[in-house]
Every structure is written in structure tokens, then in C-alpha cells.
Amino acid sequence: MHVIQGQEFLTTYTFNTGTAKHMFCKICGVKSFYIPRSHPSGYSINVHTIDPKTISALDVQQFDGGNWEANITKLNAVGKD
């Protein structure tokens, strides 16, 4: 991930295991980025932080965050057939 501008306005929040990292704007409170506990080498990026001219397509997958441990197993199995 490469932040083009405004990195000085981001702050990070962690809890519990400290693996997940939630990065918020210090000014408005919007969660811009997230490093998931389930994929600590990846990023979840708020689509509103991306320049729309750079997006050619989005793949939206529904996810039950209330039961994420069971659902992350299902999500990880998609495409491994």
C-alpha cells in the first residue's frame, strides 16, 4: 500500500491481540485502512480513499463479521477448487 498524501493525518488503533490495525483519519474519524487479523500481510482499503479514475472494477463479497472465524474459512476456500 502506498499513501500518496495525508499520512500525517492517520492514527492507528489496535485492541485485543494487536494483530489487526485500524487506521483512522485524525480529523474526521473515517476508517481509511485496516490490516485484518485474518490476513495480517494484507490491507482492507475504504474504497472512498481511492482515486475513482484508477478503479476499473470492484469485486464485492458479502461477509458476516459477527461470525467472522467461520466465515473467513469459507472466504479463504473460494477459488481454491
Rosetta blueprint (number, residue, H / E / L):
1 M L
2 H L
3 V L
4 I L
5 Q L
6 G L
7 Q H
8 E H
9 F H
10 L E
11 T E
12 T E
13 Y E
14 T L
15 F L
16 N L
17 T L
18 G L
19 T L
20 A L
21 K E
22 H E
23 M E
24 F E
25 C E
26 K L
27 I L
28 C L
29 G L
30 V L
31 K E
32 S E
33 F E
34 Y E
35 I E
36 P L
37 R L
38 S L
39 H L
40 P L
41 S L
42 G L
43 Y L
44 S E
45 I E
46 N L
47 V H
48 H H
49 T H
50 I L
51 D L
52 P H
53 K H
54 T H
55 I L
56 S L
57 A L
58 L L
59 D L
60 V L
61 Q L
62 Q L
63 F L
64 D L
65 G H
66 G H
67 N H
68 W H
69 E H
70 A H
71 N H
72 I H
73 T H
74 K H
75 L H
76 N H
77 A H
78 V L
79 G L
80 K L
81 D L
